[in-house]
């Protein structure tokens, strides 16, 4: 039976292999400290945090997220450790709320490895605090217990760590927030929150908040934002993130009945909630993404537990000198390995069952996707027509895990873009990059940039999206040919320092004018020749052709542009730009890093797996890119006349 704790209450822990699950209404940093008998933390090596997520017997998430799972093995903790304190803090470097009083009360649950809840605690009564000691696991007379703490700190992580006796607490707190900021730059943006009654049909791998979760149910979609001032003459100005209605969306269509009793229902495309089929498919894809993340995490945890249990049994057996006589030691090894194999075999059976169900769902969903969500080889592109309105999201590649590489989850980003993209043309740790020289990687990176730009052009209505290119050295001419020859570009690629300065000045002026018009509520005062549609700037071979002024303007566009419809797509090798030092670090961190070859550099927002990113690839011999760009250019010409 689950114990629902209040502040100060404790409860005995019936087992030592545990998960601590955190649910919050906003991304939070989750960590844990190890303390001695007095609760004192003796050094930074006693703190598990996103920059150092693993300690003996303890593992925490690598990034800020609204949901966390912390793994704890109390038997594996050092003998000097008598207390484990779970910490939550609001991130400081990625925007968002700065005090817990402004968000829903965090909910913490201690569970067994099978998900059975042992104790829960809701952290109510927080106000100005930006960090909180949520609960602690402590050892008393050889037994472990959990206590609900809920002690908040208005001074943040530094004050909390200092209160536990850690020297140089402010320095560690700063390094933790820096690690969170870096992780955010590589993380996949999480989907909209779910409500307890919006679980997906036909899956058991992805848990939803527990039925007794006292936090108010959040809508599946985001509340409506105030409309931007209307524009006249130059077209509409509405650069807010696309919002959906705040009321609960219609329920998903009923799942098909199972073919045989005891078997799961046949998968159906669009079986998630949403106001339209596109929104249902979007939510279904995110549900598949979460299901795959969590079922893989459960499998990996089970395998790790089986290995740890085998090692502990062998250590206990072989530490007894009597086991070294005769065949007792060999029998102990065989028995321990047999138990390990049995546990991992059962875990693999469960994983294979869940993977088969997800694969069947993917086979149904993929052919049903609209163009914005579809791969280039989907037949939907052969019937492409320029849309009348923008979709809610865009596919920028696929993600997969090593447990089933052929199960690809579409990587979707919301539109309009909330952050720019950086396509890394440098070498990565992947095998594909290791087999290529620098020239090949740069060519592939630019071709990938063109493919992303073409998809953006294709999903916007005619005249509402423009692409500008800076190719100072002209090295991207070959890859840019489809954009140039189709006439889809707003102008010819800018070359040389003068061309760089001209394009940056044009877009900087546009950002300034639109910002002033929106703030003043005077959109009708914009110059009639100003293009108020969304803009994308592709920058190739940065920093070639950039002086200090151009670098400053580029950073300004990256910081201020997205809010008024100007976005950056960088194609660059991070090492090439290292000469500018830390001045460009905020730029790199603000962009979503993608690669032109498969690479495992992206993390999910639930458990932090390293996912292999697969860039979008054109089918061999296909001319779909040219056909789509030709249709976009023709629609633009028609719209102008």
C-alpha positions, -999 to +999 in steps of 0.1 A: +000+000+000+014+034-009+022+058+019+012+094+011+037+114+032+034+149+046+064+171+055+085+154+082+068+120+080+089+089+074+083+054+061+102+022+060+117+011+027+110-026+020+137-029-006+170-013-016+168-011-054+146+019-060+135+046-085+126+081-074+102+097-099+097+134-100+069+152-118+068+190-120+049+216-140+081+230-155+116+217-163+136+213-131+171+201-122+172+169-102+202+158-082+211+141-050+238+144-023+253+117-001+257+125+035+274+109+066+257+101+099+252+139+105+241+146+070+273+164+060+284+163+024+322+160+024+330+171-012+318+175-047+324+138-053+294+132-029+270+151-052+252+136-082+241+162-107+236+168-145+273+175-149+283+143-130+252+121-131+266+088-117+279+079-083+282+044-067+246+033-062+231+065-076+222+079-110+204+111-119+193+128-151+217+148-173+194+177-180+164+198-168+131+182-175+095+182-162+098+145-153+127+126-139+136+091-128+165+087-104+180+052-099+191+043-064+208+011-052+212+015-014+233-016-011+259-002-035+264+030-015+297+034+003+297+024+039+303+060+050+270+071+035+240+072+058+218+097+040+207+104+004+190+137-002+171+143-034+174+179-046+152+199-070+161+233-085+149+256-111+174+261-140+187+296-143+202+297-178+173+286-200+145+310-191+113+300-173+101+306-138+125+316-110+106+305-080+086+274-071+057+294-060+050+303-096+046+266-108+026+236-099+036+218-067+063+191-076+053+155-069+079+129-058+073+091-057+096+064-044+089+032-063+103-003-068+119-013-100+085-027-112+069+007-108+050-001-076+048+030-055+062+028-019+058+064-008+047+097-024+051+133-014+037+166-028+059+196-021+033+222-012+037+256+004+067+267-016+069+304-026+102+323-033+124+292-031+143+283-063+157+251-048+143+225-025+154+194-006+125+171-016+131+140+005+159+119+020+166+083+023+184+076+056+198+046+075+187+038+110+199+007+129+207-011+097+174-003+080+166+023+054+137+047+056+124+076+035+115+110+050+095+138+033+116+170+038+103+198+015+129+223+028+131+252+003+159+277-002+154+312-016+192+313-022+190+285-047+213+256-051+243+274-035+224+280-003+211+244-002+245+228-008+261+251+018+234+241+043+246+205+040+281+214+049+296+215+014+326+238+009+327+259-023+290+253-027+285+284-049+311+272-073+295+238-076+260+253-080+273+275-109+289+244-126+256+225-122+236+253-139+262+255-167+259+217-173+221+221-175+225+249-200+248+228-222+224+198-220+195+220-230+213+229-263+215+193-272+182+181-259+151+173-280+123+197-271+097+179-249+062+175-262+031+193-247+022+179-212-003+151-209-033+149-187-040+118-166-067+107-190-048+112-222-027+080-222-022+065-256-043+036-268-026+002-270+006+009-251+018+001-216+054+013-219+048+050-213+033+057-178+011+087-172+008+107-139-006+085-111-044+087-106-039+103-071-015+130-084-028+160-065-016+185-091-043+200-113-047+184-147-028+203-173-043+207-209-027+186-235-020+217-255-009+252-246-032+281-236-039+307-262-016+336-264-027+372-269-028+380-306-001+402-321-012+435-335-026+431-370-006+443-400-019+461-430-003+464-464+027+442-457+008+411-446+001+397-412+026+398-383+020+369-359+052+355-346+038+339-315+042+302-310+012+285-326-013+279-298-042+255-296-075+259-277-071+256-239-102+234-235-097+196-234-094+183-270-117+156-283-109+121-272-090+098-296-110+075-318-117+041-302-090+015-308-098-015-330-108-045-309-080-071-305-079-098-331-079-125-303-086-123-266-055-114-247-037-098-276-031-060-279-054-039-301-043-034-336-025+000-339-044+029-355-030+060-370-041+091-351-052+073-319-040+102-296-061+132-286-062+164-306-084+188-325-073+176-359-057+145-375-024+163-377-024+171-340-034+136-332-006+122-353+018+147-337+008+136-302+009+099-312+045+103-324+056+119-292+038+091-273+058+065-293+090+084-286+083+084-249+072+047-249+104+037-266+125+058-242+108+044-211+106+007-221+143+008-231+152+024-198+133-004-179+152-030-199+186-014-193+178-010-156+168-047-154+200-059-171+220-036-148+202-050-117+208-086-129+245-080-134+248-062-100+230-090-083+253-116-098+284-097-088+271-093-052+263-130-050+297-140-063+315-116-040+296-131-010+303-167-020+339-163-030+347-143+002+341-175+022+373-196+021+351-228+023+337-221-012+372-224-026+373-261-017+360-286-042+335-274-067+314-251-045+329-220-061+321-233-096+286-242-087+281-207-071+293-191-103+270-212-125+240-205-102+247-168-102+250-166-139+219-187-144+199-163-123+214-134-143+205-150-175+170-157-163+164-121-153+179-106-184+159-131-205+126-121-190+135-084-194+144-090-231+111-108-237+092-078-223+113-054-244+108-075-276+070-075-270+070-037-265+093-031-295+071-053-317+040-033-308+058+000-314+071-013-348+036-023-358+023+011-348+051+028-368+042+008-398+007+022-396+015+057-387+043+064-412+022+061-444-005+083-428+017+113-421+011+146-438+039+161-459+053+182-430+058+150-409+067+126-437+101+114-450+111+124-485+103+089-498+067+091-486+043+091-516+025+122-501+052+144-516+042+133-552+008+149-546+024+180-530+005+213-532+015+245-515-005+247-483-029+274-472-017+274-436+014+263-417+014+230-399+020+226-362+054+209-366+081+198-391+101+166-394+139+173-393+151+137-391+147+104-373+158+090-339+166+054-329+182+034-301+207+006-304+182-020-290+162-017-323+180+005-349+153-001-376+126+014-354+128+051-363+109+078-345+103+110-364+120+140-348+095+168-350+100+205-341+072+229-335+065+258-360+073+286-361+108+277-350+116+286-314+154+282-319+177+281-348+196+251-361+234+244-363+245+217-387+279+206-375+302+201-405+331+190-383+342+155-373+321+136-348+326+104-329+304+085-353+317+058-376+302+075-406+321+107-399+354+089-393+353+075-428+350+109-445+373+137-451+366+174-442+355+183-477+329+155-478+315+164-444+311+201-454+294+191-486+270+168-468+263+195-442+254+220-468+232+195-486+214+188-453+209+225-448+193+228-483+170+199-475+159+215-442+153+249-460+133+232-487+110+215-462+104+248-444+096+265-477+073+237-487+051+237-455+045+275-455+018+292-476+031+311-506+050+343-497+050+336-460+086+322-458+118+334-474+153+320-474+185+341-475+220+326-479+254+338-469+281+317-487+310+341-484+336+318-501+312+303-526+320+268-514+284+258-511+274+266-548+269+229-557+247+221-528+227+254-532+219+247-569+184+234-563+175+265-543+191+289-568+179+273-600+143+270-588+141+307-579+130+298-544+156+320-527+148+356-517+180+367-536+213+353-548+236+339-522+257+366-506+294+363-513+324+382-498+326+405-469+304+431-486+276+405-493+278+393-457+274+429-444+245+436-468+224+406-458+230+410-421+221+447-423+189+439-441+177+413-416+189+434-386+168+463-399+138+440-403+141+427-367+144+463-354+114+476-373+091+448-365+100+448-328+093+486-326+060+482-345+048+454-322+058+472-290+041+504-302+011+486-315+016+503-349+020+475-374+004+496-401+034+520-399+059+495-413+074+503-447+053+488-475+084+470-490+092+452-457+086+414-460+068+405-428+068+368-435+091+343-417+128+345-427+155+319-426+192+328-429+216+300-440+252+308-431+278+286-447+314+282-437+312+305-407+334+325-398+347+331-433+339+366-444+328+378-409+344+407-391+336+417-355+306+438-365+292+409-386+296+385-357+278+409-333+249+412-358+247+375-362+245+370-324+218+397-323+197+379-349+201+346-331+189+362-298+162+386-310+152+371-344+131+341-335+105+362-316+098+383-347+102+355-373+139+356-382+157+323-378+193+311-383+206+279-399+243+277-393+266+253-413+299+253-395+326+234-378+327+244-341+365+242-341+368+266-370+350+293-349+370+287-317+392+316-326+364+339-315+366+324-280+337+326-256+320+354-274+302+328-296+294+303-269+259+316-262+252+314-300+261+277-302+242+269-270+211+286-283+210+265-315+198+229-320+228+209-331+222+185-359+247+164-380+249+156-417+257+119-408+242+096-381+254+106-347+242+098-311+243+133-297+206+141-288+189+133-255+152+127-248+135+148-221+124+118-200+153+096-191+182+111-211+191+083-235+217+091-261+196+088-293+212+083-328+200+111-350+195+102-387+194+133-410+167+134-438+180+117-469+167+119-504+159+086-521+185+077-547+177+092-581+147+111-568+138+145-581+113+152-554+134+181-540+134+199-574+097+193-579+088+207-545+109+238-549+096+244-584+060+243-570+070+267-542+086+292-567+056+290-590+032+297-561+053+326-550+053+341-585+015+337-587+011+353-553+032+383-563+011+390-594 
